[in-house]
């Protein structure tokens, strides 16, 4: 291990030891009570729509400020389970079990929060109310809209059937039910054509579609089924078909990944968008009204994604269907008591859990300032991160802000280039981030590059 790798690993380990040593043991969290909903409109100071990464992080950061009484903050989400979705790549690569990465949502919500375990039907921002799926209403002083994004498995013709067929070689790490199928199909393939896809448009973690490809390539290489130095003579041939014109949206990291693609003999189909699966044939659209059909033996598919219907059809949405907020303050452009962050927002940055660690403190501070009649002057700079697996044991740690400008944590503190894949970053991705997520982030005490939050 190089000195820089050792420093990064030591820093992560030291941080973990420090928090365990200096913080008093947290009290055991009891289950949140699920509010019974009656026809009477209930009122809350803050209603948070969504119990995902953004919803849990923001609601608990608000609560920890000590300015709210029990029941002042409400969380609305119909889910039974909460998933650590960045870990599904690890499941697809055989590094984690998917059951390890989920928790009952109710168990993650502080009992001082009012939890409505039901769907949200509509928003009425002019009257400061939301309507639940059963027709009941919640009134609010401030509304935080963070329900995430919809992964649409029906967006590609034939995909749903292919995923549900245990005999097909089609998988996706973008769903709980399908992420472990990726591991099975990768290990079962002994020869033929393997295709990995990325669609046009918005996706969760834009690096994930190729993370699973690099892990698969590494597995086949170690199994003697793929030779990067002589790919044409290898039993397995690998293609990366992306709707984008480049490997990655940030030029610095895209250049490194393009070099890896060429060095490892992976075919690149750029500006090719998967539109149909028919048996073992994939159909891509490209150019103007052009189609390309390719046979495959294994295919990992990243579905198209977009705003949830109840957000897209609401007055809060922009033309693309996302909550229309100021990119610095995270406040809605029309309704000053409405806020958004994470995947559901219109923020022009990569949609990742890491982005939420930077967005949440900004949103929370601005909500509190607004409640006191002060100007919302805290600003978000677009920070996000993608720990991009390039093989087993190595990760390229992409960190950047608006405009694709790198903002590297360890580059600043240790003087290292994070575009160089490192083993230390691999352990952050595989071990540290899943641990800190459930231990601290969703409880409102993890600030990403800023470390642990004390207030």
C-alpha positions in Angstrom: 0.0 0.0 0.0 1.3 3.5 -0.9 1.7 6.2 1.7 -1.3 8.1 0.4 -3.5 5.0 0.5 -2.4 4.3 4.0 -3.2 7.9 5.0 -6.7 7.7 3.6 -7.4 4.3 5.3 -5.9 5.5 8.6 -8.1 8.7 8.4 -11.3 6.6 8.0 -10.4 4.2 10.8 -9.3 7.0 13.1 -12.6 8.9 12.5 -14.6 5.8 13.3 -12.6 5.2 16.5 -12.9 8.8 17.5 -16.7 8.9 17.2 -17.0 5.7 19.2 -14.6 6.9 21.9 -15.8 10.4 22.4 -19.5 10.3 21.9 -21.6 8.8 24.6 -23.4 5.6 23.5 -26.7 6.5 21.8 -29.8 5.5 23.4 -31.6 2.6 21.8 -34.1 4.1 19.4 -37.7 2.9 19.9 -40.0 2.5 17.0 -41.8 5.6 15.8 -45.5 5.6 16.4 -47.5 5.5 13.1 -50.1 8.2 13.2 -53.7 7.1 12.7 -55.2 9.4 10.1 -58.7 10.8 10.6 -60.9 13.1 8.5 -59.8 16.0 10.7 -56.9 18.0 9.1 -53.8 17.6 11.2 -51.3 20.5 11.5 -47.5 20.4 11.7 -44.8 23.0 11.6 -42.8 20.9 9.0 -44.1 18.2 6.7 -41.4 16.1 5.1 -42.6 14.0 2.1 -40.3 11.0 1.7 -38.5 8.7 4.1 -35.5 7.9 1.9 -32.0 9.2 2.4 -33.0 12.8 2.1 -36.2 12.6 4.1 -34.6 10.8 7.1 -31.5 13.0 7.0 -33.3 16.3 6.9 -36.1 15.4 9.4 -33.6 14.2 11.9 -31.3 17.2 11.4 -34.3 19.5 12.0 -35.2 17.6 15.1 -31.7 17.7 16.5 -31.7 21.5 16.4 -33.8 21.5 19.6 -36.4 23.9 18.2 -39.3 21.5 17.7 -41.6 19.7 20.1 -42.9 16.2 19.6 -45.2 15.9 16.6 -44.1 19.3 15.1 -42.3 17.5 12.3 -44.2 14.9 10.2 -42.7 12.3 7.8 -44.9 10.9 5.0 -43.8 7.7 3.2 -45.7 4.5 2.3 -42.7 2.2 2.4 -42.2 -0.7 4.8 -38.5 -1.0 4.2 -35.7 1.5 3.8 -32.8 0.4 1.6 -29.2 1.5 1.4 -29.4 1.7 -2.4 -25.7 2.6 -3.1 -24.9 -0.9 -1.7 -26.8 -2.7 -4.5 -23.7 -2.4 -6.7 -21.9 -4.4 -4.0 -24.7 -7.0 -4.1 -24.4 -7.2 -7.8 -20.7 -7.8 -7.4 -21.1 -10.5 -4.8 -19.7 -8.3 -2.0 -22.8 -7.9 0.1 -26.1 -9.6 0.7 -29.1 -7.4 -0.1 -30.8 -8.3 3.2 -27.8 -6.6 5.1 -28.6 -3.3 3.4 -32.2 -2.7 4.4 -34.0 -1.8 7.7 -37.7 -1.4 8.6 -38.5 2.2 7.8 -40.4 2.6 11.0 -37.4 1.6 13.1 -35.3 4.5 11.6 -37.7 7.3 12.5 -37.3 9.0 15.8 -40.4 8.7 18.0 -40.6 12.5 18.3 -41.4 12.6 14.6 -45.0 11.9 13.5 -44.9 9.2 10.9 -47.6 8.8 8.3 -47.0 5.4 6.7 -49.1 6.1 3.7 -49.0 7.5 0.2 -49.2 11.2 -0.7 -51.8 12.0 -3.3 -51.4 15.7 -4.0 -50.0 19.1 -3.0 -52.0 22.3 -2.4 -49.2 24.9 -1.8 -51.6 27.9 -2.0 -53.5 26.5 1.1 -50.3 25.0 2.7 -51.7 21.5 2.8 -51.0 18.1 1.3 -53.5 15.4 0.7 -52.8 11.8 1.7 -53.8 8.7 -0.3 -56.9 8.2 1.7 -58.1 11.7 1.2 -57.0 13.2 4.6 -55.1 16.4 4.7 -52.0 17.7 6.6 -51.5 21.4 7.1 -47.9 22.8 7.3 -45.9 25.9 7.9 -43.1 24.5 5.8 -43.0 21.7 3.3 -40.0 19.6 2.4 -40.5 17.5 -0.7 -38.0 14.7 -0.9 -39.7 11.5 -2.2 -36.8 10.5 -4.5 -37.1 9.4 -8.1 -39.0 6.6 -9.9 -37.0 3.8 -11.4 -39.2 2.8 -14.3 -38.7 -0.8 -15.3 -41.5 -0.5 -17.8 -39.6 2.3 -19.7 -37.9 -0.3 -21.9 -40.1 -2.7 -23.8 -39.5 -6.3 -22.7 -37.3 -5.4 -19.7 -39.8 -6.4 -17.0 -40.4 -9.8 -18.4 -36.6 -10.4 -19.0 -35.8 -9.4 -15.4 -38.5 -11.7 -13.9 -37.4 -14.7 -16.0 -34.8 -16.6 -13.9 -33.4 -18.2 -17.1 -32.7 -14.9 -18.9 -29.3 -13.2 -18.7 -30.8 -9.8 -18.0 -30.3 -8.2 -14.6 -30.3 -4.7 -13.0 -28.7 -3.4 -9.8 -31.4 -0.7 -9.7 -33.9 -2.8 -7.8 -34.0 -4.8 -4.6 -35.6 -7.8 -6.3 -33.1 -7.8 -9.2 -29.7 -6.6 -7.8 -28.6 -10.1 -6.7 -29.5 -11.6 -10.1 -26.6 -9.5 -11.5 -24.1 -11.5 -9.4 -25.7 -14.9 -10.5 -25.7 -14.1 -14.2 -22.1 -12.7 -14.1 -20.8 -15.8 -12.5 -22.8 -18.1 -14.7 -21.5 -16.7 -18.0 -18.7 -18.7 -19.5 -18.7 -17.2 -23.0 -20.5 -14.9 -25.4 -21.6 -11.2 -25.6 -22.0 -9.1 -22.4 -23.7 -5.7 -22.7 -24.0 -3.1 -20.0 -26.3 -0.2 -20.6 -26.9 3.4 -19.4 -29.9 5.4 -20.6 -30.2 8.9 -21.8 -31.5 11.3 -19.1 -31.4 11.4 -15.4 -30.3 8.4 -13.4 -29.4 7.7 -9.8 -25.6 7.7 -9.4 -24.5 8.1 -13.0 -21.4 6.0 -12.4 -23.2 2.9 -11.2 -24.0 1.5 -14.7 -20.3 1.0 -15.4 -19.3 0.1 -11.8 -21.0 -3.3 -12.2 -19.3 -3.7 -15.6 -15.9 -3.2 -14.2 -16.5 -5.7 -11.5 -17.8 -8.2 -14.0 -14.8 -7.7 -16.2 -12.5 -8.2 -13.3 -14.3 -11.4 -12.3 -14.1 -12.8 -15.9 -10.4 -11.8 -16.1 -9.6 -13.7 -12.9 -11.6 -16.7 -14.2 -9.6 -16.8 -17.4 -12.6 -15.8 -19.5 -11.5 -12.3 -20.5 -8.1 -11.0 -21.5 -7.9 -7.2 -21.7 -4.8 -7.5 -23.8 -6.5 -9.7 -26.4 -10.3 -9.1 -26.1 -11.2 -10.3 -29.6 -9.8 -13.8 -28.7 -11.4 -14.0 -25.3 -14.5 -16.2 -24.6 -16.4 -13.2 -23.4 -16.8 -9.9 -25.3 -17.9 -6.7 -23.4 -19.8 -3.7 -24.7 -20.7 -0.5 -22.8 -23.8 1.0 -24.5 -24.6 4.4 -23.1 -27.0 7.1 -24.1 -24.3 9.6 -23.3 -21.6 10.8 -25.7 -18.9 10.2 -23.1 -18.1 7.7 -20.3 -18.9 10.2 -17.5 -20.3 13.7 -17.2 -17.3 15.2 -15.5 -14.4 15.7 -18.0 -11.6 14.9 -15.5 -13.0 11.5 -14.6 -14.4 10.8 -18.0 -10.9 10.9 -19.5 -9.6 8.4 -17.0 -12.6 6.0 -17.6 -12.3 6.3 -21.3 -8.6 5.4 -21.1 -9.6 2.4 -18.9 -12.2 1.4 -21.5 -9.7 1.4 -24.3 -6.9 -0.3 -22.3 -9.3 -3.1 -21.2 -10.7 -3.7 -24.7 -14.3 -2.7 -23.9 -16.4 -1.7 -26.9 -18.1 1.6 -26.5 -21.4 2.4 -28.1 -21.9 6.0 -27.3 -25.2 7.9 -27.8 -27.0 4.5 -28.0 -30.2 4.2 -25.9 -31.7 0.8 -25.1 -35.4 0.8 -26.1 -36.4 -2.8 -26.4 -35.4 -6.4 -25.3 -36.7 -9.2 -27.4 -35.4 -12.6 -26.3 -31.6 -12.4 -26.6 -31.7 -9.3 -28.8 -31.3 -5.8 -27.6 -32.5 -2.8 -29.7 -30.9 0.6 -29.3 -31.9 3.9 -30.8 -29.2 6.3 -32.0 -29.0 9.3 -34.2 -32.2 10.4 -35.9 -34.7 7.6 -36.2 -31.9 4.9 -36.4 -32.0 1.5 -34.7 -29.3 -1.0 -33.9 -30.0 -4.6 -32.9 -27.4 -6.6 -31.0 -27.5 -10.2 -29.8 -26.4 -10.8 -26.2 -25.8 -13.6 -23.7 -25.7 -11.3 -20.7 -27.1 -7.8 -20.3 -27.1 -5.5 -17.3 -29.7 -2.8 -17.8 -30.1 0.6 -16.2 -33.7 1.6 -16.6 -34.9 5.0 -17.4 -35.8 7.2 -14.4 -38.0 10.2 -13.7 -40.1 12.1 -11.3 -42.9 10.4 -9.4 -46.3 11.0 -10.9 -47.7 12.8 -7.9 -44.7 15.3 -8.1 -44.7 15.6 -11.8 -48.4 16.4 -12.0 -48.2 18.9 -9.1 -47.8 22.7 -9.3 -44.4 22.3 -7.6 -42.8 20.7 -10.6 -40.8 22.2 -13.5 -41.2 21.1 -17.1 -39.1 18.0 -16.4 -41.2 17.0 -13.5 -38.8 17.8 -10.7 -39.5 20.2 -7.7 -38.5 23.6 -9.0 -36.1 25.0 -6.5 -33.3 27.6 -6.4 -30.0 25.7 -7.0 -28.3 27.5 -4.1 -30.9 27.9 -1.3 -33.0 24.8 -2.2 -36.1 26.9 -1.8 -39.0 26.7 -4.3 -38.9 29.4 -6.9 -42.6 30.3 -6.3 -43.7 29.1 -2.9 -41.2 30.4 -0.2 -42.2 27.8 2.4 -41.6 24.8 0.1 -38.1 23.2 -0.1 -36.6 20.2 -1.9 -33.3 18.2 -2.1 -32.1 14.9 -3.3 -33.4 13.0 -6.3 -36.8 14.7 -6.5 -35.3 18.2 -6.8 -34.4 20.1 -9.9 -30.9 20.7 -8.7 -28.5 20.3 -11.7 -26.1 17.9 -10.1 -25.6 14.2 -9.9 -28.3 12.4 -7.9 -26.4 10.6 -5.1 -26.6 9.9 -1.4 -23.3 12.0 -1.1 -25.1 15.0 -2.5 -27.7 14.8 0.3 -24.9 15.1 2.9 -24.1 18.5 1.5 -27.7 19.6 0.7 -29.4 18.7 4.0 -27.5 21.1 6.3 -28.1 24.0 3.8 -31.8 23.2 3.6 -32.2 22.8 7.4 -30.4 26.1 8.1 -32.5 27.9 5.6 -35.8 26.5 6.8 -34.9 27.5 10.4 -33.9 31.0 9.3 -37.1 31.4 7.3 -39.2 30.3 10.3 -37.6 33.2 12.2 -38.3 35.7 9.5 -34.7 35.8 8.4 -33.2 35.6 4.9 -32.4 32.1 3.6 -28.7 32.8 2.9 -27.1 29.4 3.2 -25.9 28.2 -0.2 -25.3 24.8 -1.7 -22.5 24.6 -4.3 -23.6 21.4 -6.1 -21.3 19.0 -4.2 -21.8 15.4 -5.0 -19.7 12.3 -5.2 -19.4 8.9 -7.0 -17.1 6.2 -5.5 -16.6 4.5 -8.8 -15.5 0.8 -8.6 -13.0 0.1 -11.4 -12.2 -3.4 -10.2 -12.3 -5.5 -7.1 -10.1 -3.7 -4.6 -9.9 -0.3 -6.4 -12.2 2.8 -6.5 -11.9 6.1 -8.3 -13.4 8.6 -5.9 -15.1 11.3 -8.0 -16.1 14.4 -6.1 -17.4 17.5 -7.9 -19.7 20.5 -7.7 -21.8 22.4 -10.2 -20.3 22.7 -13.6 -18.5 19.4 -13.3 -15.7 21.1 -11.3 -13.8 18.7 -9.1 -14.1 19.3 -5.4 -11.9 16.5 -3.9 -11.8 16.0 -0.1 -8.5 14.1 0.0 -6.9 16.0 -2.8 -7.2 19.1 -0.6 -6.1 17.5 2.7 -3.6 14.9 1.5 -2.5 16.2 -1.9 -3.5 13.1 -3.8 -5.3 12.7 -7.1 -8.7 11.0 -6.6 -8.9 10.1 -10.3 -6.3 7.5 -9.6 -8.2 4.3 -8.4 -7.0 3.3 -4.9 -7.6 0.5 -2.5 -8.2 2.9 0.4 -11.2 4.4 -1.5 -12.5 0.8 -2.1 -12.7 0.3 1.6 -14.6 3.6 2.0 -17.1 2.4 -0.5 -17.4 -1.2 0.6 -17.1 -0.9 4.4 -17.1 2.7 5.8 -20.0 4.3 3.8 -22.6 1.5 4.5 -21.6 1.7 8.2 -21.8 5.4 8.6 -25.0 5.6 6.6 -27.2 3.7 9.1 -25.1 4.6 12.1 -25.1 8.3 11.6 -26.3 9.8 8.3 -30.0 8.9 8.5 -30.0 9.9 12.1 -28.9 13.4 11.1 -25.3 13.4 12.4 -23.2 12.8 9.3 -22.1 15.6 7.1 -20.1 13.8 4.4 -16.8 15.5 3.7 -17.4 17.8 6.8 -17.5 14.7 9.1 -19.8 14.4 12.0 -22.3 17.1 12.8 -22.4 18.3 16.4 -25.4 20.5 16.4 
